[in-house]
């Protein structure tokens, strides 16, 4: 239950903060929401000892704000807060009703609808309704694939199936996730969507322990997204360490990373990373001669 609460609260509150930062015209409603948020935070610490009337009071406070500011950009998310109040109370039918209300009120707000559906899935998870959980994931994947939640849904589905010991279905879900991310990457080449898809594809191949495709995906990330927007110093370090460690420890192949880095240097001779990669190539070649292996935990 604690993990459920943290997941739900983290998603909804994080997105509320983002919206409030983007829209400075919402100062009055923002102050009112934060006031109710403080009350909600208190009751969420130990909901078992909180009277049912207090949950209703907080939910009504949220609804009052929504009704007073119907045109605010923050209002749609208030209905998710209402659902969250009932979810913390473990009144899952009422929680779902609130999330469904958000969907009915704002059917064209794809990110909001995807988040509401995901929250509905979490309530079914708590009540051990696997068919309903999977139905929600499939709906998100089909109808809202390019939302933040939509990108995560294929892996959420696979992880959920593994968690409930439906391993064969979980493996199939991972295969479906591979196709999902590959299709998006193919449909949106050289865009942020391809970049995000490749990162999720990397995670999926890691879950499958498909090391060859892990390296192929990391190579695409390195060679196709070399600009600072995508490849800052920290990401470059992680990317290179991952390529090195997986190539050597899992594939027993020193030449693959060397080949990748030589391609990068040839494509981007003036890139700040190219000088470092020349040193990495020398080190890898030395390690190959000496028979040195890399520890996966050193990534």
Buried (B, 14 or more C-beta within 10 A) or exposed (E): EEEBBEBBBEBBBEBBEEBBEEBEEBEEBBEBBEEBBEBBEEBBEEBEEBEEEBBBBBBEBBBEBBEEBEEBBBBBBBBBBBBBBBBBBBBBEBBBBBBBBBBEBBEEBBBBBBBBBBBBBBBBBBEEBBEBBBBBBBBBBEEBBBBBBBBBBBBBBBBBBBEBEBEEBBBEBBEBBBEBBBEBBEEBEEEEBBBBBBBBBBBBBBBBEBBBBBBBBBBBBBEBBBEEEBBEEEBBEEBBBBBBBBBBBBBEBBEBBBBBBEEBBEEBEEBEBBEBBEEBBEEBEEBBEEEEEBEEEEE
